[in-house]
């Protein structure tokens, strides 16, 4: 399987989701987010992995 580098916008979105997930898990500042932190980080990882596996134009 050939892996591709993710596009910059997808990478930035995944990075932002991961940072939000980590901050949500470590602090109480983001307590208004009803989703558990582990799911936010998991979505960021799946988004990044899917963009690496998919064929980029």
C-alpha positions in Angstrom: 0.0 0.0 0.0 1.4 3.4 -1.0 0.9 6.2 1.5 0.6 9.8 0.5 1.2 12.9 2.5 -2.0 14.6 3.7 -3.1 17.9 2.2 -2.2 20.9 4.3 -5.8 21.9 5.2 -6.6 18.4 6.3 -3.4 18.3 8.4 -4.3 21.6 10.1 -7.9 20.5 10.8 -6.6 17.2 12.3 -4.0 19.0 14.3 -6.6 21.5 15.7 -8.9 18.6 16.6 -6.1 16.8 18.4 -5.1 19.9 20.4 -8.7 20.5 21.3 -9.0 16.9 22.4 -5.9 17.0 24.5 -6.8 20.3 26.1 -10.3 18.9 26.8 -8.8 15.9 28.5 -6.2 17.8 30.6 -8.1 20.9 31.7 -11.5 21.9 32.7 -11.5 25.0 30.5 -13.3 23.1 27.7 -15.9 21.5 29.9 -18.7 22.9 27.7 -17.8 20.3 25.0 -20.2 17.3 25.6 -18.0 14.8 23.7 -15.3 12.9 25.6 -11.8 13.9 24.8 -10.8 10.4 23.6 -13.4 10.6 20.8 -12.1 14.0 19.6 -8.6 12.7 19.4 -9.7 9.5 17.7 -11.6 11.5 15.0 -8.5 13.6 14.4 -6.4 10.4 14.0 -8.9 8.7 11.7 -9.1 11.9 9.6 -5.4 12.1 9.2 -5.0 8.4 8.5 -7.8 8.4 5.9 -6.1 11.4 4.1 -2.8 9.5 4.0 -4.3 6.4 2.6 -6.5 8.1 0.0 -5.2 9.1 -3.4 -4.3 12.8 -3.5 -4.7 14.7 -6.7 
